[in-house]
């Protein structure tokens, strides 16, 4: 299962692909942290949504 730390370490291109896969539109002015926070907001906490965070393992 991917953790928030693992997700934060992903390159920007991977974060954008993950966001796109999740149906999140990423404006050009979004920073790396904005994309990370948006993904985390969509998934919720790893304790409550284990399946969503587990599925992120495909992006490692």
Secondary structure by P-SEA (a helix, b strand, c coil): cccaaaaaaccaaaaaaaaaaacccccccccaaaaaaaaaaaaccccccaaaaaaccccc
